[in-house]
Amino acid sequence: MEDRLIEIYYEVAAEGTTLQEFFDKAWAGAYGHWDRTVILQCLDRIERIVLSNIMTMQESRPRSMGHDEDALAEAEQEFNQVRTKLLNA
């Protein structure tokens, strides 16, 4: 189940849907019925993938780019906001 939700995320993200928009719509049933556990597991997996990609990009570039640490912190903050919203829904 979770795999299908992640596939849907990649499809709509390619069209410009943000992380928050996607999870708001998933919670509202726009992509089918998903219980909170599956949605949170999906969020966790996407977070691991995104943060890993950011860290890989950071490792492959010179540290002279001052935004490296900011990108990771911003991504973590965005995922935490989505998670908090889902947990409080």
PDB file of N, CA, C and O in Angstrom:
ATOM      1  N   MET A   1       0.811  -1.201   0.000  1.00  0.00           N
ATOM      2  CA  MET A   1       0.000   0.000   0.000  1.00  0.00           C
ATOM      3  C   MET A   1       0.851   1.261   0.000  1.00  0.00           C
ATOM      4  O   MET A   1       0.655   2.180  -0.795  1.00  0.00           O
ATOM      5  N   GLU A   2       1.774   1.264   0.897  1.00  0.00           N
ATOM      6  CA  GLU A   2       2.652   2.422   1.032  1.00  0.00           C
ATOM      7  C   GLU A   2       3.410   2.691  -0.267  1.00  0.00           C
ATOM      8  O   GLU A   2       3.607   3.844  -0.650  1.00  0.00           O
ATOM      9  N   ASP A   3       3.836   1.615  -0.945  1.00  0.00           N
ATOM     10  CA  ASP A   3       4.564   1.772  -2.208  1.00  0.00           C
ATOM     11  C   ASP A   3       3.710   2.498  -3.238  1.00  0.00           C
ATOM     12  O   ASP A   3       4.210   3.359  -3.961  1.00  0.00           O
ATOM     13  N   ARG A   4       2.437   2.161  -3.310  1.00  0.00           N
ATOM     14  CA  ARG A   4       1.549   2.811  -4.277  1.00  0.00           C
ATOM     15  C   ARG A   4       1.392   4.285  -3.944  1.00  0.00           C
ATOM     16  O   ARG A   4       1.376   5.119  -4.848  1.00  0.00           O
ATOM     17  N   LEU A   5       1.278   4.618  -2.687  1.00  0.00           N
ATOM     18  CA  LEU A   5       1.146   6.019  -2.294  1.00  0.00           C
ATOM     19  C   LEU A   5       2.408   6.796  -2.647  1.00  0.00           C
ATOM     20  O   LEU A   5       2.329   7.955  -3.055  1.00  0.00           O
ATOM     21  N   ILE A   6       3.554   6.178  -2.496  1.00  0.00           N
ATOM     22  CA  ILE A   6       4.809   6.836  -2.871  1.00  0.00           C
ATOM     23  C   ILE A   6       4.864   7.048  -4.382  1.00  0.00           C
ATOM     24  O   ILE A   6       5.312   8.097  -4.844  1.00  0.00           O
ATOM     25  N   GLU A   7       4.416   6.068  -5.147  1.00  0.00           N
ATOM     26  CA  GLU A   7       4.351   6.232  -6.605  1.00  0.00           C
ATOM     27  C   GLU A   7       3.473   7.424  -6.976  1.00  0.00           C
ATOM     28  O   GLU A   7       3.824   8.223  -7.844  1.00  0.00           O
ATOM     29  N   ILE A   8       2.336   7.530  -6.312  1.00  0.00           N
ATOM     30  CA  ILE A   8       1.435   8.657  -6.579  1.00  0.00           C
ATOM     31  C   ILE A   8       2.132   9.965  -6.230  1.00  0.00           C
ATOM     32  O   ILE A   8       2.019  10.947  -6.963  1.00  0.00           O
ATOM     33  N   TYR A   9       2.853   9.978  -5.109  1.00  0.00           N
ATOM     34  CA  TYR A   9       3.573  11.197  -4.716  1.00  0.00           C
ATOM     35  C   TYR A   9       4.541  11.630  -5.815  1.00  0.00           C
ATOM     36  O   TYR A   9       4.570  12.802  -6.190  1.00  0.00           O
ATOM     37  N   TYR A  10       5.327  10.693  -6.329  1.00  0.00           N
ATOM     38  CA  TYR A  10       6.287  11.055  -7.370  1.00  0.00           C
ATOM     39  C   TYR A  10       5.594  11.562  -8.627  1.00  0.00           C
ATOM     40  O   TYR A  10       6.097  12.469  -9.291  1.00  0.00           O
ATOM     41  N   GLU A  11       4.451  10.988  -8.957  1.00  0.00           N
ATOM     42  CA  GLU A  11       3.696  11.440 -10.130  1.00  0.00           C
ATOM     43  C   GLU A  11       3.228  12.886  -9.960  1.00  0.00           C
ATOM     44  O   GLU A  11       3.417  13.713 -10.852  1.00  0.00           O
ATOM     45  N   VAL A  12       2.625  13.183  -8.825  1.00  0.00           N
ATOM     46  CA  VAL A  12       2.077  14.526  -8.635  1.00  0.00           C
ATOM     47  C   VAL A  12       3.163  15.541  -8.301  1.00  0.00           C
ATOM     48  O   VAL A  12       3.027  16.721  -8.624  1.00  0.00           O
ATOM     49  N   ALA A  13       4.233  15.096  -7.660  1.00  0.00           N
ATOM     50  CA  ALA A  13       5.341  16.014  -7.369  1.00  0.00           C
ATOM     51  C   ALA A  13       6.001  16.475  -8.659  1.00  0.00           C
ATOM     52  O   ALA A  13       6.448  17.618  -8.757  1.00  0.00           O
ATOM     53  N   ALA A  14       6.064  15.590  -9.651  1.00  0.00           N
ATOM     54  CA  ALA A  14       6.634  15.954 -10.953  1.00  0.00           C
ATOM     55  C   ALA A  14       5.791  17.028 -11.645  1.00  0.00           C
ATOM     56  O   ALA A  14       6.282  17.765 -12.500  1.00  0.00           O
ATOM     57  N   GLU A  15       4.531  17.101 -11.265  1.00  0.00           N
ATOM     58  CA  GLU A  15       3.627  18.103 -11.835  1.00  0.00           C
ATOM     59  C   GLU A  15       3.611  19.389 -11.025  1.00  0.00           C
ATOM     60  O   GLU A  15       2.934  20.347 -11.399  1.00  0.00           O
ATOM     61  N   GLY A  16       4.356  19.423  -9.909  1.00  0.00           N
ATOM     62  CA  GLY A  16       4.470  20.639  -9.119  1.00  0.00           C
ATOM     63  C   GLY A  16       3.748  20.636  -7.787  1.00  0.00           C
ATOM     64  O   GLY A  16       3.759  21.645  -7.082  1.00  0.00           O
ATOM     65  N   THR A  17       3.123  19.529  -7.426  1.00  0.00           N
ATOM     66  CA  THR A  17       2.446  19.457  -6.130  1.00  0.00           C
ATOM     67  C   THR A  17       3.487  19.432  -5.018  1.00  0.00           C
ATOM     68  O   THR A  17       4.448  18.665  -5.076  1.00  0.00           O
ATOM     69  N   THR A  18       3.293  20.268  -4.011  1.00  0.00           N
ATOM     70  CA  THR A  18       4.243  20.310  -2.903  1.00  0.00           C
ATOM     71  C   THR A  18       3.988  19.152  -1.950  1.00  0.00           C
ATOM     72  O   THR A  18       2.956  18.485  -2.020  1.00  0.00           O
ATOM     73  N   LEU A  19       4.929  18.931  -1.073  1.00  0.00           N
ATOM     74  CA  LEU A  19       4.816  17.880  -0.070  1.00  0.00           C
ATOM     75  C   LEU A  19       3.568  18.082   0.792  1.00  0.00           C
ATOM     76  O   LEU A  19       2.796  17.147   1.005  1.00  0.00           O
ATOM     77  N   GLN A  20       3.378  19.294   1.278  1.00  0.00           N
ATOM     78  CA  GLN A  20       2.223  19.583   2.127  1.00  0.00           C
ATOM     79  C   GLN A  20       0.914  19.383   1.363  1.00  0.00           C
ATOM     80  O   GLN A  20      -0.033  18.804   1.894  1.00  0.00           O
ATOM     81  N   GLU A  21       0.860  19.857   0.131  1.00  0.00           N
ATOM     82  CA  GLU A  21      -0.351  19.685  -0.681  1.00  0.00           C
ATOM     83  C   GLU A  21      -0.660  18.206  -0.891  1.00  0.00           C
ATOM     84  O   GLU A  21      -1.808  17.777  -0.782  1.00  0.00           O
ATOM     85  N   PHE A  22       0.372  17.445  -1.191  1.00  0.00           N
ATOM     86  CA  PHE A  22       0.166  16.018  -1.423  1.00  0.00           C
ATOM     87  C   PHE A  22      -0.419  15.339  -0.191  1.00  0.00           C
ATOM     88  O   PHE A  22      -1.404  14.609  -0.294  1.00  0.00           O
ATOM     89  N   PHE A  23       0.173  15.572   0.957  1.00  0.00           N
ATOM     90  CA  PHE A  23      -0.297  14.892   2.161  1.00  0.00           C
ATOM     91  C   PHE A  23      -1.652  15.425   2.627  1.00  0.00           C
ATOM     92  O   PHE A  23      -2.430  14.676   3.218  1.00  0.00           O
ATOM     93  N   ASP A  24      -1.947  16.689   2.378  1.00  0.00           N
ATOM     94  CA  ASP A  24      -3.290  17.197   2.662  1.00  0.00           C
ATOM     95  C   ASP A  24      -4.320  16.456   1.806  1.00  0.00           C
ATOM     96  O   ASP A  24      -5.367  16.037   2.300  1.00  0.00           O
ATOM     97  N   LYS A  25      -4.009  16.302   0.527  1.00  0.00           N
ATOM     98  CA  LYS A  25      -4.929  15.610  -0.386  1.00  0.00           C
ATOM     99  C   LYS A  25      -5.026  14.123  -0.056  1.00  0.00           C
ATOM    100  O   LYS A  25      -6.110  13.542  -0.110  1.00  0.00           O
ATOM    101  N   ALA A  26      -3.889  13.505   0.285  1.00  0.00           N
ATOM    102  CA  ALA A  26      -3.916  12.078   0.638  1.00  0.00           C
ATOM    103  C   ALA A  26      -4.781  11.868   1.878  1.00  0.00           C
ATOM    104  O   ALA A  26      -5.570  10.926   1.934  1.00  0.00           O
ATOM    105  N   TRP A  27      -4.634  12.740   2.865  1.00  0.00           N
ATOM    106  CA  TRP A  27      -5.421  12.625   4.091  1.00  0.00           C
ATOM    107  C   TRP A  27      -6.912  12.833   3.798  1.00  0.00           C
ATOM    108  O   TRP A  27      -7.767  12.210   4.428  1.00  0.00           O
ATOM    109  N   ALA A  28      -7.211  13.709   2.843  1.00  0.00           N
ATOM    110  CA  ALA A  28      -8.604  14.003   2.496  1.00  0.00           C
ATOM    111  C   ALA A  28      -9.214  12.935   1.590  1.00  0.00           C
ATOM    112  O   ALA A  28     -10.413  12.970   1.312  1.00  0.00           O
ATOM    113  N   GLY A  29      -8.393  11.982   1.126  1.00  0.00           N
ATOM    114  CA  GLY A  29      -8.918  10.896   0.311  1.00  0.00           C
ATOM    115  C   GLY A  29      -8.844  11.126  -1.186  1.00  0.00           C
ATOM    116  O   GLY A  29      -9.459  10.382  -1.950  1.00  0.00           O
ATOM    117  N   ALA A  30      -8.109  12.135  -1.623  1.00  0.00           N
ATOM    118  CA  ALA A  30      -8.030  12.446  -3.052  1.00  0.00           C
ATOM    119  C   ALA A  30      -7.373  11.331  -3.871  1.00  0.00           C
ATOM    120  O   ALA A  30      -7.604  11.233  -5.077  1.00  0.00           O
ATOM    121  N   TYR A  31      -6.574  10.511  -3.241  1.00  0.00           N
ATOM    122  CA  TYR A  31      -5.862   9.438  -3.954  1.00  0.00           C
ATOM    123  C   TYR A  31      -6.331   8.062  -3.503  1.00  0.00           C
ATOM    124  O   TYR A  31      -5.640   7.067  -3.719  1.00  0.00           O
ATOM    125  N   GLY A  32      -7.483   8.005  -2.889  1.00  0.00           N
ATOM    126  CA  GLY A  32      -7.990   6.756  -2.335  1.00  0.00           C
ATOM    127  C   GLY A  32      -7.948   6.824  -0.819  1.00  0.00           C
ATOM    128  O   GLY A  32      -7.471   7.800  -0.240  1.00  0.00           O
ATOM    129  N   HIS A  33      -8.449   5.781  -0.189  1.00  0.00           N
ATOM    130  CA  HIS A  33      -8.476   5.771   1.282  1.00  0.00           C
ATOM    131  C   HIS A  33      -7.157   5.214   1.817  1.00  0.00           C
ATOM    132  O   HIS A  33      -6.750   4.105   1.470  1.00  0.00           O
ATOM    133  N   TRP A  34      -6.508   5.992   2.656  1.00  0.00           N
ATOM    134  CA  TRP A  34      -5.259   5.579   3.297  1.00  0.00           C
ATOM    135  C   TRP A  34      -5.388   5.883   4.774  1.00  0.00           C
ATOM    136  O   TRP A  34      -5.774   6.990   5.148  1.00  0.00           O
ATOM    137  N   ASP A  35      -5.075   4.925   5.612  1.00  0.00           N
ATOM    138  CA  ASP A  35      -5.142   5.228   7.038  1.00  0.00           C
ATOM    139  C   ASP A  35      -3.900   6.006   7.463  1.00  0.00           C
ATOM    140  O   ASP A  35      -2.902   6.056   6.744  1.00  0.00           O
ATOM    141  N   ARG A  36      -3.981   6.604   8.631  1.00  0.00           N
ATOM    142  CA  ARG A  36      -2.914   7.475   9.133  1.00  0.00           C
ATOM    143  C   ARG A  36      -1.566   6.752   9.183  1.00  0.00           C
ATOM    144  O   ARG A  36      -0.536   7.341   8.854  1.00  0.00           O
ATOM    145  N   THR A  37      -1.565   5.499   9.585  1.00  0.00           N
ATOM    146  CA  THR A  37      -0.308   4.751   9.690  1.00  0.00           C
ATOM    147  C   THR A  37       0.381   4.650   8.340  1.00  0.00           C
ATOM    148  O   THR A  37       1.586   4.884   8.244  1.00  0.00           O
ATOM    149  N   VAL A  38      -0.353   4.310   7.312  1.00  0.00           N
ATOM    150  CA  VAL A  38       0.229   4.187   5.969  1.00  0.00           C
ATOM    151  C   VAL A  38       0.733   5.543   5.484  1.00  0.00           C
ATOM    152  O   VAL A  38       1.814   5.638   4.902  1.00  0.00           O
ATOM    153  N   ILE A  39      -0.048   6.581   5.724  1.00  0.00           N
ATOM    154  CA  ILE A  39       0.364   7.922   5.286  1.00  0.00           C
ATOM    155  C   ILE A  39       1.642   8.341   6.007  1.00  0.00           C
ATOM    156  O   ILE A  39       2.548   8.891   5.381  1.00  0.00           O
ATOM    157  N   LEU A  40       1.728   8.094   7.293  1.00  0.00           N
ATOM    158  CA  LEU A  40       2.936   8.453   8.049  1.00  0.00           C
ATOM    159  C   LEU A  40       4.135   7.613   7.619  1.00  0.00           C
ATOM    160  O   LEU A  40       5.254   8.123   7.554  1.00  0.00           O
ATOM    161  N   GLN A  41       3.918   6.335   7.325  1.00  0.00           N
ATOM    162  CA  GLN A  41       5.015   5.495   6.829  1.00  0.00           C
ATOM    163  C   GLN A  41       5.514   6.007   5.483  1.00  0.00           C
ATOM    164  O   GLN A  41       6.716   6.018   5.219  1.00  0.00           O
ATOM    165  N   CYS A  42       4.586   6.429   4.640  1.00  0.00           N
ATOM    166  CA  CYS A  42       4.956   7.001   3.350  1.00  0.00           C
ATOM    167  C   CYS A  42       5.780   8.270   3.546  1.00  0.00           C
ATOM    168  O   CYS A  42       6.808   8.456   2.896  1.00  0.00           O
ATOM    169  N   LEU A  43       5.328   9.138   4.440  1.00  0.00           N
ATOM    170  CA  LEU A  43       6.061  10.369   4.739  1.00  0.00           C
ATOM    171  C   LEU A  43       7.464  10.049   5.224  1.00  0.00           C
ATOM    172  O   LEU A  43       8.426  10.684   4.793  1.00  0.00           O
ATOM    173  N   ASP A  44       7.595   9.074   6.115  1.00  0.00           N
ATOM    174  CA  ASP A  44       8.909   8.690   6.639  1.00  0.00           C
ATOM    175  C   ASP A  44       9.834   8.210   5.528  1.00  0.00           C
ATOM    176  O   ASP A  44      11.006   8.584   5.488  1.00  0.00           O
ATOM    177  N   ARG A  45       9.312   7.383   4.628  1.00  0.00           N
ATOM    178  CA  ARG A  45      10.150   6.869   3.533  1.00  0.00           C
ATOM    179  C   ARG A  45      10.573   7.972   2.589  1.00  0.00           C
ATOM    180  O   ARG A  45      11.730   8.023   2.171  1.00  0.00           O
ATOM    181  N   ILE A  46       9.647   8.859   2.247  1.00  0.00           N
ATOM    182  CA  ILE A  46       9.992   9.972   1.362  1.00  0.00           C
ATOM    183  C   ILE A  46      11.021  10.869   2.038  1.00  0.00           C
ATOM    184  O   ILE A  46      11.945  11.356   1.388  1.00  0.00           O
ATOM    185  N   GLU A  47      10.863  11.086   3.337  1.00  0.00           N
ATOM    186  CA  GLU A  47      11.825  11.907   4.071  1.00  0.00           C
ATOM    187  C   GLU A  47      13.220  11.287   4.016  1.00  0.00           C
ATOM    188  O   GLU A  47      14.199  11.980   3.744  1.00  0.00           O
ATOM    189  N   ARG A  48      13.308   9.994   4.272  1.00  0.00           N
ATOM    190  CA  ARG A  48      14.626   9.331   4.223  1.00  0.00           C
ATOM    191  C   ARG A  48      15.254   9.488   2.845  1.00  0.00           C
ATOM    192  O   ARG A  48      16.453   9.745   2.737  1.00  0.00           O
ATOM    193  N   ILE A  49      14.464   9.337   1.798  1.00  0.00           N
ATOM    194  CA  ILE A  49      14.978   9.450   0.434  1.00  0.00           C
ATOM    195  C   ILE A  49      15.454  10.874   0.158  1.00  0.00           C
ATOM    196  O   ILE A  49      16.562  11.077  -0.340  1.00  0.00           O
ATOM    197  N   VAL A  50      14.628  11.845   0.478  1.00  0.00           N
ATOM    198  CA  VAL A  50      14.965  13.243   0.204  1.00  0.00           C
ATOM    199  C   VAL A  50      16.198  13.675   0.991  1.00  0.00           C
ATOM    200  O   VAL A  50      17.114  14.274   0.428  1.00  0.00           O
ATOM    201  N   LEU A  51      16.227  13.378   2.283  1.00  0.00           N
ATOM    202  CA  LEU A  51      17.381  13.783   3.100  1.00  0.00           C
ATOM    203  C   LEU A  51      18.658  13.092   2.639  1.00  0.00           C
ATOM    204  O   LEU A  51      19.729  13.699   2.636  1.00  0.00           O
ATOM    205  N   SER A  52      18.547  11.834   2.253  1.00  0.00           N
ATOM    206  CA  SER A  52      19.707  11.117   1.725  1.00  0.00           C
ATOM    207  C   SER A  52      20.205  11.769   0.435  1.00  0.00           C
ATOM    208  O   SER A  52      21.410  11.914   0.232  1.00  0.00           O
ATOM    209  N   ASN A  53      19.285  12.155  -0.423  1.00  0.00           N
ATOM    210  CA  ASN A  53      19.673  12.824  -1.672  1.00  0.00           C
ATOM    211  C   ASN A  53      20.354  14.156  -1.401  1.00  0.00           C
ATOM    212  O   ASN A  53      21.341  14.494  -2.055  1.00  0.00           O
ATOM    213  N   ILE A  54      19.836  14.912  -0.446  1.00  0.00           N
ATOM    214  CA  ILE A  54      20.453  16.194  -0.098  1.00  0.00           C
ATOM    215  C   ILE A  54      21.866  15.971   0.435  1.00  0.00           C
ATOM    216  O   ILE A  54      22.797  16.679   0.051  1.00  0.00           O
ATOM    217  N   MET A  55      22.023  14.987   1.321  1.00  0.00           N
ATOM    218  CA  MET A  55      23.351  14.711   1.885  1.00  0.00           C
ATOM    219  C   MET A  55      24.323  14.244   0.802  1.00  0.00           C
ATOM    220  O   MET A  55      25.496  14.615   0.820  1.00  0.00           O
ATOM    221  N   THR A  56      23.844  13.440  -0.133  1.00  0.00           N
ATOM    222  CA  THR A  56      24.695  12.983  -1.228  1.00  0.00           C
ATOM    223  C   THR A  56      25.137  14.163  -2.081  1.00  0.00           C
ATOM    224  O   THR A  56      26.300  14.242  -2.477  1.00  0.00           O
ATOM    225  N   MET A  57      24.222  15.076  -2.366  1.00  0.00           N
ATOM    226  CA  MET A  57      24.582  16.259  -3.151  1.00  0.00           C
ATOM    227  C   MET A  57      25.578  17.121  -2.390  1.00  0.00           C
ATOM    228  O   MET A  57      26.503  17.675  -2.986  1.00  0.00           O
ATOM    229  N   GLN A  58      25.398  17.239  -1.082  1.00  0.00           N
ATOM    230  CA  GLN A  58      26.323  18.028  -0.277  1.00  0.00           C
ATOM    231  C   GLN A  58      27.724  17.432  -0.310  1.00  0.00           C
ATOM    232  O   GLN A  58      28.715  18.158  -0.389  1.00  0.00           O
ATOM    233  N   GLU A  59      27.798  16.121  -0.251  1.00  0.00           N
ATOM    234  CA  GLU A  59      29.100  15.454  -0.246  1.00  0.00           C
ATOM    235  C   GLU A  59      29.814  15.581  -1.591  1.00  0.00           C
ATOM    236  O   GLU A  59      31.043  15.533  -1.654  1.00  0.00           O
ATOM    237  N   SER A  60      29.055  15.741  -2.642  1.00  0.00           N
ATOM    238  CA  SER A  60      29.664  15.788  -3.974  1.00  0.00           C
ATOM    239  C   SER A  60      30.046  17.198  -4.392  1.00  0.00           C
ATOM    240  O   SER A  60      30.687  17.386  -5.427  1.00  0.00           O
ATOM    241  N   ARG A  61      29.660  18.195  -3.598  1.00  0.00           N
ATOM    242  CA  ARG A  61      29.972  19.580  -3.937  1.00  0.00           C
ATOM    243  C   ARG A  61      30.932  20.174  -2.925  1.00  0.00           C
ATOM    244  O   ARG A  61      30.987  19.742  -1.774  1.00  0.00           O
ATOM    245  N   PRO A  62      31.687  21.169  -3.364  1.00  0.00           N
ATOM    246  CA  PRO A  62      32.565  21.858  -2.411  1.00  0.00           C
ATOM    247  C   PRO A  62      31.746  22.566  -1.342  1.00  0.00           C
ATOM    248  O   PRO A  62      30.629  23.013  -1.606  1.00  0.00           O
ATOM    249  N   ARG A  63      32.279  22.667  -0.170  1.00  0.00           N
ATOM    250  CA  ARG A  63      31.584  23.290   0.963  1.00  0.00           C
ATOM    251  C   ARG A  63      31.458  24.807   0.809  1.00  0.00           C
ATOM    252  O   ARG A  63      30.865  25.455   1.671  1.00  0.00           O
ATOM    253  N   SER A  64      31.989  25.380  -0.244  1.00  0.00           N
ATOM    254  CA  SER A  64      31.904  26.825  -0.422  1.00  0.00           C
ATOM    255  C   SER A  64      30.468  27.284  -0.654  1.00  0.00           C
ATOM    256  O   SER A  64      30.166  28.473  -0.544  1.00  0.00           O
ATOM    257  N   MET A  65      29.597  26.354  -0.971  1.00  0.00           N
ATOM    258  CA  MET A  65      28.192  26.693  -1.160  1.00  0.00           C
ATOM    259  C   MET A  65      27.580  26.859   0.229  1.00  0.00           C
ATOM    260  O   MET A  65      27.424  25.867   0.942  1.00  0.00           O
ATOM    261  N   GLY A  66      27.237  28.050   0.627  1.00  0.00           N
ATOM    262  CA  GLY A  66      26.768  28.325   1.969  1.00  0.00           C
ATOM    263  C   GLY A  66      25.382  27.813   2.278  1.00  0.00           C
ATOM    264  O   GLY A  66      24.940  27.895   3.424  1.00  0.00           O
ATOM    265  N   HIS A  67      24.688  27.290   1.295  1.00  0.00           N
ATOM    266  CA  HIS A  67      23.305  26.895   1.486  1.00  0.00           C
ATOM    267  C   HIS A  67      23.147  25.419   1.812  1.00  0.00           C
ATOM    268  O   HIS A  67      22.026  24.954   2.019  1.00  0.00           O
ATOM    269  N   ASP A  68      24.238  24.677   1.863  1.00  0.00           N
ATOM    270  CA  ASP A  68      24.153  23.232   2.075  1.00  0.00           C
ATOM    271  C   ASP A  68      23.444  22.866   3.367  1.00  0.00           C
ATOM    272  O   ASP A  68      22.509  22.064   3.364  1.00  0.00           O
ATOM    273  N   GLU A  69      23.885  23.450   4.467  1.00  0.00           N
ATOM    274  CA  GLU A  69      23.282  23.131   5.749  1.00  0.00           C
ATOM    275  C   GLU A  69      21.849  23.637   5.811  1.00  0.00           C
ATOM    276  O   GLU A  69      20.988  23.003   6.422  1.00  0.00           O
ATOM    277  N   ASP A  70      21.593  24.779   5.178  1.00  0.00           N
ATOM    278  CA  ASP A  70      20.249  25.343   5.164  1.00  0.00           C
ATOM    279  C   ASP A  70      19.274  24.417   4.442  1.00  0.00           C
ATOM    280  O   ASP A  70      18.141  24.247   4.893  1.00  0.00           O
ATOM    281  N   ALA A  71      19.691  23.823   3.338  1.00  0.00           N
ATOM    282  CA  ALA A  71      18.805  22.957   2.564  1.00  0.00           C
ATOM    283  C   ALA A  71      18.370  21.753   3.390  1.00  0.00           C
ATOM    284  O   ALA A  71      17.200  21.371   3.362  1.00  0.00           O
ATOM    285  N   LEU A  72      19.285  21.165   4.108  1.00  0.00           N
ATOM    286  CA  LEU A  72      18.958  20.009   4.946  1.00  0.00           C
ATOM    287  C   LEU A  72      18.023  20.413   6.085  1.00  0.00           C
ATOM    288  O   LEU A  72      17.038  19.726   6.357  1.00  0.00           O
ATOM    289  N   ALA A  73      18.326  21.511   6.739  1.00  0.00           N
ATOM    290  CA  ALA A  73      17.493  21.980   7.850  1.00  0.00           C
ATOM    291  C   ALA A  73      16.089  22.362   7.369  1.00  0.00           C
ATOM    292  O   ALA A  73      15.100  22.075   8.043  1.00  0.00           O
ATOM    293  N   GLU A  74      16.006  23.002   6.214  1.00  0.00           N
ATOM    294  CA  GLU A  74      14.701  23.382   5.664  1.00  0.00           C
ATOM    295  C   GLU A  74      13.873  22.154   5.310  1.00  0.00           C
ATOM    296  O   GLU A  74      12.670  22.117   5.570  1.00  0.00           O
ATOM    297  N   ALA A  75      14.504  21.159   4.723  1.00  0.00           N
ATOM    298  CA  ALA A  75      13.791  19.931   4.369  1.00  0.00           C
ATOM    299  C   ALA A  75      13.294  19.229   5.626  1.00  0.00           C
ATOM    300  O   ALA A  75      12.150  18.778   5.676  1.00  0.00           O
ATOM    301  N   GLU A  76      14.144  19.134   6.633  1.00  0.00           N
ATOM    302  CA  GLU A  76      13.730  18.498   7.890  1.00  0.00           C
ATOM    303  C   GLU A  76      12.558  19.246   8.514  1.00  0.00           C
ATOM    304  O   GLU A  76      11.621  18.628   9.019  1.00  0.00           O
ATOM    305  N   GLN A  77      12.612  20.560   8.479  1.00  0.00           N
ATOM    306  CA  GLN A  77      11.538  21.374   9.044  1.00  0.00           C
ATOM    307  C   GLN A  77      10.232  21.142   8.272  1.00  0.00           C
ATOM    308  O   GLN A  77       9.168  21.023   8.879  1.00  0.00           O
ATOM    309  N   GLU A  78      10.309  21.078   6.954  1.00  0.00           N
ATOM    310  CA  GLU A  78       9.108  20.851   6.149  1.00  0.00           C
ATOM    311  C   GLU A  78       8.477  19.492   6.472  1.00  0.00           C
ATOM    312  O   GLU A  78       7.261  19.394   6.637  1.00  0.00           O
ATOM    313  N   PHE A  79       9.300  18.451   6.561  1.00  0.00           N
ATOM    314  CA  PHE A  79       8.785  17.127   6.897  1.00  0.00           C
ATOM    315  C   PHE A  79       8.174  17.116   8.300  1.00  0.00           C
ATOM    316  O   PHE A  79       7.135  16.494   8.521  1.00  0.00           O
ATOM    317  N   ASN A  80       8.811  17.796   9.236  1.00  0.00           N
ATOM    318  CA  ASN A  80       8.283  17.850  10.601  1.00  0.00           C
ATOM    319  C   ASN A  80       6.943  18.579  10.656  1.00  0.00           C
ATOM    320  O   ASN A  80       6.057  18.190  11.417  1.00  0.00           O
ATOM    321  N   GLN A  81       6.790  19.628   9.860  1.00  0.00           N
ATOM    322  CA  GLN A  81       5.522  20.352   9.811  1.00  0.00           C
ATOM    323  C   GLN A  81       4.408  19.470   9.263  1.00  0.00           C
ATOM    324  O   GLN A  81       3.301  19.450   9.801  1.00  0.00           O
ATOM    325  N   VAL A  82       4.706  18.746   8.193  1.00  0.00           N
ATOM    326  CA  VAL A  82       3.712  17.844   7.606  1.00  0.00           C
ATOM    327  C   VAL A  82       3.349  16.756   8.612  1.00  0.00           C
ATOM    328  O   VAL A  82       2.171  16.451   8.799  1.00  0.00           O
ATOM    329  N   ARG A  83       4.357  16.170   9.260  1.00  0.00           N
ATOM    330  CA  ARG A  83       4.128  15.114  10.238  1.00  0.00           C
ATOM    331  C   ARG A  83       3.255  15.614  11.400  1.00  0.00           C
ATOM    332  O   ARG A  83       2.308  14.943  11.810  1.00  0.00           O
ATOM    333  N   THR A  84       3.584  16.780  11.912  1.00  0.00           N
ATOM    334  CA  THR A  84       2.816  17.358  13.021  1.00  0.00           C
ATOM    335  C   THR A  84       1.361  17.581  12.610  1.00  0.00           C
ATOM    336  O   THR A  84       0.445  17.282  13.376  1.00  0.00           O
ATOM    337  N   LYS A  85       1.153  18.098  11.421  1.00  0.00           N
ATOM    338  CA  LYS A  85      -0.196  18.333  10.944  1.00  0.00           C
ATOM    339  C   LYS A  85      -0.975  17.028  10.835  1.00  0.00           C
ATOM    340  O   LYS A  85      -2.146  16.968  11.208  1.00  0.00           O
ATOM    341  N   LEU A  86      -0.328  15.983  10.323  1.00  0.00           N
ATOM    342  CA  LEU A  86      -0.996  14.676  10.199  1.00  0.00           C
ATOM    343  C   LEU A  86      -1.307  14.079  11.572  1.00  0.00           C
ATOM    344  O   LEU A  86      -2.375  13.503  11.774  1.00  0.00           O
ATOM    345  N   LEU A  87      -0.397  14.215  12.488  1.00  0.00           N
ATOM    346  CA  LEU A  87      -0.613  13.654  13.821  1.00  0.00           C
ATOM    347  C   LEU A  87      -1.717  14.388  14.568  1.00  0.00           C
ATOM    348  O   LEU A  87      -2.387  13.801  15.417  1.00  0.00           O
ATOM    349  N   ASN A  88      -1.909  15.650  14.263  1.00  0.00           N
ATOM    350  CA  ASN A  88      -2.925  16.444  14.948  1.00  0.00           C
ATOM    351  C   ASN A  88      -4.265  16.481  14.206  1.00  0.00           C
ATOM    352  O   ASN A  88      -5.227  17.086  14.678  1.00  0.00           O
ATOM    353  N   ALA A  89      -4.316  15.829  13.046  1.00  0.00           N
ATOM    354  CA  ALA A  89      -5.557  15.848  12.239  1.00  0.00           C
ATOM    355  C   ALA A  89      -6.607  14.958  12.835  1.00  0.00           C
ATOM    356  O   ALA A  89      -7.707  14.852  12.293  1.00  0.00           O
TER     357      ALA A  89
END
